[in-house]
């Protein structure tokens, strides 16, 4: 159903001018005899299309806009008289300009002019999405001879014998009645119904399969809540905020957002009712899940069977996808937060000891001091630290073997439960696009949907027409979360490195606490190695987000997308997060809008970095190059304002070429670096 709007209001002499109203709507300068001033308004971006229609018996001068409305103001003597009626109608964007003009002209002639009104029509097309027409109507009728008639007349009351009734003072009893029905509510309702019919007739003639209705949602029998219309100032404010990538906080705008959410929920429930009834006739979710579980587990080899038994014993609860995923993520966290730093420290310790031994042989006392050694008692310190290194190495080796064994079992169980989840979900949604059928970044969402269906919580189960949208948003959330984690890890380690570097320079300068220098040196170099490691992970996430941005904005200009690939990882995360948040709120954000929002957050990060940089006076930090200094706030680097202005401008322009979709397929293929699968999501491959 298309958009419909017709509203009417009165222009009163009490606080308005008919001449000024006509001037503003037509864009024509008009002289007001009542005010003795020229009414002139700022020219519109697109000049209005204006014309006047009159009844046959109205005088010719009514076709002169300035004289018409001055005559209206002259004939209306009362200080609060009604000067004109304005009818505002929305024009369907589905029709071209010629069809819109014909629709308005025909409707005005049939409903207003043929009823005796003079109509001053101005069509506005300043905003491409909001063409509309202002129709100023005379409220006083014309007599057959072309003179002004009366708005109202006296209607006397009569006795049964035909005499006029009189009151106690002998005065005739009468009531004042309108000479027309133009002020009646029923007439307004008739105009609304007739305009809806006129639009539908125009649609039919143009071959457009749409309709409009003048009835309320309740009268149409629709399960829907009507939104509140924003005033012009509030609407323009909301648009300005959206163009800046900011959220407007006006009362009615926020109310409309809540109404949209409520309507989405109502629509979702109605779709789910239909979906549930159809699914109940064809399959049972519990039976489907059981069938898929049995079919897959029966084909597993001995290693996979052993891993499933191991995980059942370790979890002591159902071997569901959710439980296995939580266990595997816990193992990955332990590896990242404990084992990986220890491994890096092990490598750093070996390097430091080796370099210190070479410095001792070369007699380089400065290099020895920098690593916490001195020429005297070198062998004593070196032997003690080497023994400690070897003991830690042995402990780390055992921890690594334990983690590797348990992780291998958990990964096998994860692949099995993931495949069961995907197959069950594909049975529920047989028309699912291929790129979502075995997309591991959506498995958690699929498992939640299946569990909701099993428990009868159907309002959490998306309808078939919504499922791919929900999967896409779930995929974006997963990818953005992993990317944010990578950049945050770089930030943390960069801050730790800066702090340790300052401490080490101070200790070396004092030259007394050799053990403290040694330990600080190990920690400092470990932090630097971890930064390099996390940057390696971030590169993989960066590639993934590039693909997702192309998938999310398939109609964006190819050159713009190539430039977006050069943006820092955290900005790409902001772009996709802004898109996802707006989609969840029922809006359709453009790439330009998302880039503006991301640029706003990047400016905040750059301001924080500059403030931090100015506060750092220690030699270690000042000795780092600009790129290393940035990592504490800007892991992905900076971006120029000129580039962002160009990107925002170019991304707002329509793209005449549409790219082929499906560029994400290669993300689901197995890469050579199997270790990176842990950071990008495990593949379902048995």
Phi, psi and omega in degrees: 000137182272174184280139179229137174206129169213119178225152183231144175211160184262138171263116188254145179292341183301320184215014182222167178234127178293323180294315180296320179298317180293322179296314182297318185283326182272341184078014183255138176287126182231140179268128179262117180290328180292318182268347183056047178208156179275125178271116183219137182231160180302136181296141179280158178301320176240122183298135178297153172261111188239146176199160180239135175242142182223155173292160182299327185272356178281146183293159183295330182296345178293346177277354176265111189302312183297315181291320182305308187279338171290322176296321178300313182291332178287319185283336179272102188278322186298145183294335181243028184292153173282122182268318184201162173246132175253128173248121180254125181235141173276140179259133182298128178289346179289339180265150176281175186298319180297317180293322178298314181298318179295321178300313182294312183301315182294317181295315180298318180297314185290317190265332186246306185293315179295340178273355175113004181264151168268132185241123176255108190254134175226119179263125181252132177228036179300318180254125185300326183275355187223059175289139181205167182231134173262125181242106177269125186240140173289146181253353177254129182285164175257145175282171181298333181271006177090004177269162178294138175264188180264145175285323184226162178216161179275141177233110185280154176261142187241150173282164178303331181275002177099354178281152178288136178291146177230153178274188184295332179275000179086007180277146180293139180265128180210169172227152181269128180234150178289145178279348177229170176256020187291339180265358184284144178296323180298327179292319177299318178299318179297317178301317180298315181295319181293324179292321177299317179295322180295319178296313181298323177294321178294321177299313182297318180295326181274359180075027180261122182271067177221162175219161171235165178218140176273355182279155175290165179302320181295317180293331177279353181077024181267140175275078188202151179252133180284141177279160178273133179284131179279144172292164185302314183295318181292320179297314181295324178296316179299317180296318180298318180295319180295322179295332178273359181079019181250162182260123177288147185237029178286156186299308186288329176296314178294324177297317178296325177296318177295322178296318178298318178297317180297318178296321177297319180294320178297314180297320180297316180297318179296319178294321181294325178299315178295318181296317181297315183297323180288323181289327180296333182280336188250330184198161177245127185300318181298317180293322178297316179297317179296319181295316180293322179298315181294317183296323183280315183293332179291340183262002185284147177277182186297321181296317179291321177299316179298318180295321178295319178296318180299315183291327176299316179292323182287319183283325184057031175204182184304141178274060180272164179301316183299314182293318180293318180299315179299319179295316181294319178296325176296320178294320178294321178297318179298318180296317184288319186272336183242300186293313184298314175299322179294322178295317177298318180295324178299313179297318180296317180300316179300317180294316181296315180297317180296315180294323180294320179296318179294322179294323178295315180297328180274354181072027182271089184293327180295317178295323178297313180298323181297338179251009176086029177236165173221161182295317176283141181062024180298312184298322180298310180293318182298316181296316181298318182287328176293319178298317179297320179298314181294323178293317179294323180298320180292317179297317180296322180299318179294316179298321181294319179294319179297312180297319181296318181296310183294320181296320179298317177297315182294322179294321177296315179297324179296316180298319181295309182293329177294315181296320176299317180297312180300313183296319178296316180296319179296330174291323179291324182235079186293341182263017183296138178299149186300323185292345178258352187294322180226040179275112188291339179286353179248003186297319181299318178297316179300317180298321178294319179296315180298317180295321178296319179294320179297322183271359179080012179274070192286344178289349176265359182260117182291147175289158182306323183286347181254349192295320182291326175298316180294321178295319179298314180295323177295319179297317178298318181298315180297312182295319181292322178298315179295320179293318178297323179296320180294314181292325178294323178297320178296316180303312184298312182293327178295319177295317178298315179301315181299319180293315180294322179299318178296316180298316183295318180298324178292317180294317179296322179297322178286325174068022185251313188268085185292321179295320178295321178298315182299310181295320179294322178297318178298315181294319181298312181290329176295317179299318180295321178293323179293324176301313179299320180295315181291328176294327176297317177295319183299327179298321179292318177295324179299316178297320180295317180292327175303315180295319182292325177295319177297322180289324183285326180240070187294340183259007180288154179298134184298321180294323177296316180297324177295322177289326178297327179299337181276354181287156176300153182302318183295330177289322177296322176298317179297321179300310184288325177295319178296319178299312183297316181297319179291320178297321179294333179272003176090010179255162180242086184287145177274166176298321179300315179297318180292323178294321178297318179296318180294322180294323177299317179289323179295322177299322177296317179296318181293324177294319178297319179296316181297320178296318179294317181298319180294331182277347182268115181246357184288148184298326182298309181297317180294338179279346178286150175286168187302321182294319179291324178296326184290334192298337178293340178231330187232074182304326182269356180100184182258173178215141183283147179296325180297318179296318181293319178300318180294318180296313181299317181294313183291325181289341178279347180275141180295148179256116182288346183249133179256128181278158173287141179271177176096017181288351182275354183305320185291343178291339183268000179274157182281127178271169180289326183272092184293336179297325181291345177300330181293334183264339181253354181109134180290147175271154179268093185216115183255000000 
